[in-house]
Every structure is written in C-alpha cells, then in structure tokens.
Amino acid sequence: MSPSLKDAATEEPFDEFLGLDLRRVVMAPPQEGSVQVLAVELYDDGVIARFLLHERELPSEFARALGEPEGRLSFRLSDDLDTTYRWTRTGSTLVLPKAADRGEATPRGDGPIIRGDAVFVPAIPDDATRLTVLTVEGLVEIPLEG
C-alpha cells in the first residue's frame, strides 16, 4: 500500500516549522555590505530571518570556514541564553529594480537583488533579550527588548 499525500507531507523536514502563529517582527539595525539582515519574524514554533543579498559573489573562504559548500549562503542564529537553533531551509526571490532595467543605479546598487529568508527552529525563549544572526559578512545583533 502506498503512503497517502498527507503521510508523505508529515515526514518532510520542513514540517518542523509551520509559521502559523506570528508573535512579533523585530527590525534589524542598519548594516553595510552585500548581505543585510532586514528583520526577524518570531513565531510560536521558530524564527524567520529576512535578508537582502546585493552581490552575486559570496566570500567563499567564509563559507568553507563554516563547513559549507563553496558559494553557499549560510546563516546561523544564536541568542543570549545559548539556545541551540537549527537552520531548516533558506528561500529567495530575485528582484530586478526598475532603474536597473534602464541601466541606472538604485539606492541599493545597480544590479539584481536577492530577497530571501532563513528559517530556524525552535522558537525564541520568552526571556531571551538578544538575537545574533551570523551571515557570511559577520554578526548582526538584534535587541529583543523595548
């Protein structure tokens, strides 16, 4: 007997995070560089870190240092309580600014931009006061209080 579609879907690892109960969104501080974390979305079962990627080339030596395949965009998440977060997936969309179509520079650069998200589990503990997102360009500290 073959498994049903419902059974197959419940075996997929992405079901660890459903993201149905959004608790709050916290903006990240402004950053320079080709990878910018925009905000974190805190859900009852995990976290989504939203980001922009402004350049096609990633620092491959950083990816290798994290044990990632060459050129793979990698994110890690931590908090001030030393919670162990596990990355589950990353998704992205290519954005072509209108000005780039005309050969003009935009405030975010003159080329394509990738808008994406990195998903982590478990949820942030209620008493955590700071999240740290590690990107290929460094650490982004996001205060949760206030």
N, C-alpha and C positions, 0 to 999 in steps of 0.2 A: 504494500500500500504506500503510495507516495504521500509526502507531507503536504499539508494544506498551505496556502499562501500565508495565512495567519501564523502557522507554526514556523515557517521559514523566516518571517519577519521578526519574530520574537527571538530568534537565535542570532540575529545580526548584532555586532558590537555597538552600532550607533544607537541602539535602543537604551543604552545606559543613560543617555541624555535625551529627554523628550522636550524640555524647554517650554512647558505649558503654563507655568506659574512664574511670571516675571515679577521679581520683588523690587528691583530698582536698577537704574542706569547711573553709572558714575563716570564722568568725563575724565580723561587722562590730561595731564599738564601738556602744554605745547612742547614739541620736540623738533629738532633739526634732523636732517638725514633722509635717506631714501626709504626707510621703514618708519612709519609713525603709527603708534597705538592711539586710536581715537577715544575709545571708551571701553568699559567692561559692563556687560549686562549680567546681573546676578539673578539666578533662577533658584527655585527650590531644589533642583537636582544637579546644578552645575553652573558653569560660567562661560560666557562667550566674550572673547577679546576681539574687538573690531579694529581693523588696521587698514592703512594705505601703503602701497608699495610703489615708489616713484621711478625706480630704475629696473631694467631687466636683469642686470648682472648683480648677483649676490656675492658677498665675500665668502668664497668657497673655503678658505682656510678656517673661518669661524664654524662653518657647517661641519667640516671634518673634525674640529676640536670637540664638537658636541656629539661626535659619532654618527653624524647624519650623512647621507649620500651627497656627493658634490652638487652644489647648486640648490639643494632643497631648502625651502624657507622653514625655519624651525622656531617654535615658541616654547617657552617653559613658564610655569606660573608658580608663585610661592606667596606666602603671607607671613605676618609677624608671629603666628602661632606654630609655625613649622608644619602646617598641614601638608600632606603628600597629595599633590594633584597629578592627574594623569591626562595627557593630551589624548583626545579621541579622534579628532579629524580637523581638517582645515578646508575651507571652501573659498572660492574667489570669483570675481566678475571683472572682466576687462572693461575699463571706462575710457572712452575717447573724448576728451574735451572738445567742444565745438571750435574753439580757437585753434586747436591743433589741426583740425581739418583744413583750416585756412593757412596753415604754416606759421601761426602766431604763437608766442609764448603765453602761457596762462600763469596765474599766481602759484600754481602747483607744479610748474615746469612746462616744457614744450612737447612732451611725448605722452604715450599712453600711461594710464594709472591703473593699478590693480587694487580693487576694493575687496577686502576679504574678512574672514572671521576664523578664529581658532577656538575650538570647543574643548573644555576641560571638565572633569568630574573629580571629586564630589562638589557639593555646594559649599560656599564660603561659610565658615562658622559665624554665628551671630556676634561673637566677641572679637573677631578679627578687626584690626584698625587700619591695616595697610596691605595692599596687594603689590606684588612686584612682577612685572612681565619682562621676561628675558627675550630679546629679539637678536637677530644677527648683528645688530649695531650696538647693543648694550642693554642696560636696565632702565625700565620705566616704572617709577614709583607712583602708586595711585593711592592717596589717602582715602579711607572709607568713612572717617568721622566727619561730621559737620554738615 
